[in-house]
Amino acid sequence: MVSTDSERVNILTTIPTNLIDVLESDEAN
């Protein structure tokens, strides 16, 4: 159960960072 919870946390944290990277790249362009 702990492993699945950690995986969920990783997914929730990786998605926002990816969105931020996309927004920053769009602003740069």
C-alpha positions in Angstrom: 0.0 0.0 0.0 2.8 2.4 0.8 4.4 1.9 -2.6 1.1 2.7 -4.4 0.6 5.8 -2.3 4.2 7.0 -3.1 3.5 6.3 -6.7 0.4 8.4 -6.6 2.2 11.2 -4.9 5.0 11.1 -7.6 2.3 11.3 -10.3 0.6 14.2 -8.7 3.9 16.0 -8.3 5.2 15.2 -11.8 2.1 16.3 -13.7 2.1 19.9 -12.3 5.8 20.3 -13.0 5.2 19.2 -16.6 2.4 21.7 -17.0 4.6 24.4 -15.6 7.4 23.5 -18.1 4.9 23.8 -20.9 3.6 27.1 -19.7 7.1 28.5 -19.3 8.1 27.3 -22.8 4.9 28.9 -24.2 5.8 32.2 -22.5 9.4 32.0 -23.8 8.1 31.5 -27.3 
